[in-house]
């Protein structure tokens, strides 16, 4: 059992995900220890997600979530991978359901991204007011993961622009550019591009 587990982990680290998946499948079938069966499921989930197999990822994620012995961190990871897989399959309602659960805790990385994804999906569904409420709730709750909060402010600017309120959209973007410190994660570039677009639409561009 230990050999199968370690072989799976080694191949996963080497990004040989198909081979890793084979070992984790064998581990689940042959393991006598419950702990190793759990490790097998977790390994399968991670390998399937990296292999871009959304249907199998969802199925395995459901098995992880349904296992009452899994830690809360692993359940959170499974929901995250499940939500992402639903997006790949254009199943936005199912993805939204998972992201809403994750978004209850914005202190985790998955939760912070999920909060943004909830607002983003609502915006795409033209539920503008609800999307705006989610973003303001995100601001109130806060998060140590500032990237996703910044993405939410950019989305908030899009919301105001969708209503024709370009000046308000510009205010949010300018405030973000002044206060967001990380320079190399794409936030400044995205915010600057949108700011120029909305200035042009409002007639304020030089």
N, C-alpha and C positions, 0 to 999 in steps of 0.2 A: 504494500500500500504506500509506504513511504517512497519507494522507488518510482512508482507511477506518479505520485504527487510532485516529486522533485523534477521528474522528467518533463511533466506538463509545465511547471513553472519556468524551467530553463528555456524551453522552446518558446514560451510566451515572451520572455524577456528578449529572446533573439528575434522576436516578431515573426516566428514561424507558427502562425496562429492555427493553421489547419492541423499541423502535427500536434500542437498543444491540445487542441480540441479532442483529438483521438485519445490522448493519454487521459484527459479528464473524463471522457466517456467510459473508458476502461476502469478508471478509478471508481466511478459511481457504481458500475456493475459488479465490481469485485470487492469493494470495501466492506469490512465487517464493522469498523468503527464509525459511529454516527458523525463524529467530527470530520472524518475523511470524506464521507458522503456530502457533507456540507461544503467542504473545500472543492470537491468535484463540481458541484453545481455552480459555485462562484467562478471557478475557472472556466466552465462552459459559457457562462454568461459573458464574461469579459472577452473570451476568444470570439464568440459569435458576434459581439458588437464590433470588434475590430475587423471581422471578416465581412461586415456590411450585409449581414443576413437578418433583416428586420423581423421577418415572421418568426424565425427560430429564436431570436433575441426576446421577443415578446413572450413566447411560450415559456422559455427558461426563466425569464424575469418573474412571471406569474408563479412558478414553482418556488423561486427564492422567497418572494413575498409571502407565499402561503406556508412557508416553513417557520413554525413558531420559535424554533431554536436559533434562528439567524439574529445577529446583532442589529440594532437600529441603524447603524452606519451602513451595513450591507444591504438592508432593506431599502434605505434611501438611495444607494447606488443603483439597485435593481429598478426602482421606480424611474430614476433618471434615464437609464438606458432604455427602459420601456417607452418612456415619453418620446425620446429621440427617435426610436424605431417607428413609432406611430407617425411622426412627422415625415419620415422618409416615405411611408406608405400613403401620405396625404390624408391621414386620418386625424384631422385637426381636433375634432371633438374629443376623441379618446386621449390625445396628447394633452389637451387642456385639462381633462380630468386628473391626470397624473401630475401635471405641473401645479395644479391648485393644491394638491396634498403637500407637495414638496415646498411650496411657497409659504407654508405656514411658519417655517423656520428660516428666516433670511440670514441667520448667522452662519449657516453652512454655505459652502460654495455652490452646491447643487440648489439649495433653497434660494439663494440670491439670483442665480440665473433663471430659476423657475419663475420667480416673481416677475422678472422682465418678460419671459416667454408668455406668461398669462396675459400681460398687457399687450404684447405684440400680436398674439393670436386674436384677442378681442378687437384690436384695431383693424386687423385684416378682415374680420367678420363684420366690420362697419358698426361695431358696438362702441362708439367713440367715447360716450360719457362713462361707460363702465371701465373702459381702458384707462381713462384719466383718473378715476377713483383708485384703481389698483396702484397707479404710479404714486399718487399722493400718500397712499397707505404705506408704500415702500419707503418713501421719504420719512414718514413719521416713525416707522419701525427702525430704519437705519440698517446698515450692514457693514462688516469689515471689508467686503469685497466691492470696492469702489467702481470697478470697471462696469459692473452690471447696473449700478445706480446711475453712472454716467450714460450708459446706453438708454436708460429709462428717460433721462432728461432730453436726449436727442429725439426719442419717440414722442415725448411731450411736446416738443417743438413741432413735430409732424402733425400732431393732433390739432394744435392751434392753427397751423397752416392750412389744414384740411377745412377749417371753418373760415378761412380767409383772414385770420387774425395774424398777419405776418409780423407786425411790430412785436407782439407778445412772443411769437416764436423766436424772433431775433434776440429778444431779451434773455430768454433761457439759454440760447446757444452762446451768446457773448459771456454770460455769467459762468457757464461751464468752461469756456476757453480760458477765462481768467483764473479759475480756481482749481482746475484739474491739473495735477502735477505730473503724472506719467506722460512722457512725450512720445513713446515708441510703441504704443499698443493699438494705434489706429483711431483712437477717440478724437484727438485734435484734428486729424485729417478729415474724418467724417463730419465733425461739427463745423469745420471751416467750409467744406464744400456745400453743406446745407445752408449755412449762413449766407453764402454768396448767392445761392439759388433764391432764397426767400427775400433777400435785399432786391434782387432783380425783379421779382414778382411784385414787390411793393413799390417799385420805382425809386428805391434809395441807393441803388448801385451807382458808382461813378460813371 
